[in-house]
Amino acid sequence: MKIVTDRGMDLSPEQTAGLDLTYAPLKINLNGQTLLSGEDITAEEFYLRLQASGAYPTTSQPSPGDFAAIYRKLAAEGEEILSIHISSGLSGTFNAAVQGAALVPEARVTFVDSKTLSVPFGWQVEAAATALQAGWPLGRILAYLKEIRASSDGFFTLGDLKYLIHGGRISHLRGLLGAVLQIKPIITVDEPTGKYADVAKDRTLKNAIRTMADHVARKYGSAGKVRVQLLHGHNPEGLELLKEALVRHLDCLFGPVTPIAPVLGAHTGPSLIGLAVGLQEVFLPMLGEPLPGLGQYSYA
């Protein structure tokens, strides 16, 4: 079985090393140039160019034809396919995948709507790929991904809402109000709907980062050890502040810091600071020993 996914997910190079993943193309248009997110441009390069240009990038999802080409190739090789994608509440990528599979009736495709994005989405892909390598059957993998979705979250805040407003990812009216009042929302992805929801807000980015950490502590503070991965656009100072706030409240095992993918950052900009958080015990299989490659995080 092969895994097909997309660049709406974030994992570090260390996490993807050795994983057998096929990516559907997600495209960015920046200053008239079309780039494949994660392939033609790295996250670091993207944010430097974004800040230098002052432009508003646009993005485009894979077409059903793009997916059909991927599925046709894998089916010809005799492979079954597990296709895991960015939340259908935030992107049309999942629906394009379903439409693409309909064009390739010989392909045996199982679809998973991650109901999220970035690192929480990446954790699902990482778990599925690692479980396949360990020989898990499909039914067990699907149950495991459901458990991960139910016991992990992503949160982020931004110093500047203009990219979210321009990209239409939040209401223009609400975004305008936030810009005028200098409100910094703490945003998550609602698991049942897979759409953005705000959980709190503050007047400054520093306060919003602390408020985000407080919110995470209230939800996970009694849960024991938690798996945490910090993510950002291009905001190292915010990362340090968030980490300091988290370790005051939580028993954290930190994964590699991860720049948010360019195709996501096109809608959030360089000021973004966020994290993925989940119950560490869930990132062990439902029975027995840790999966190879999962749970190997360090205090840092």
Buried (B, 14 or more C-beta within 10 A) or exposed (E): BBBBBBBBBBBBEEBBEEBEBBBBBBBBBBEEEEBBBBEBBBBEEBBEBBEEEEEBBBBEBBBBEBBBBBBBBBBEEEBEBBBBBBBBBBBBBBBBBBBBBBBBEEBBBBBBBBBBBBBBBBBBBBBBBBBBBBEBEBEBBBEBBEBBBEBBBBBBBBBBBEBBBBBEBBEEEBBEEBEEEEBBBBBBBBBEEBBBEBBBBBEEBBEBBBBBBBBBBEBBEEBEBBBBBBBBBBBEEBBEBBBEBBBEBBBBBBBBBBBBBBBBBBBBBBBBBBBBBBBBEBBBBEEEEEBEBBBEBEEE
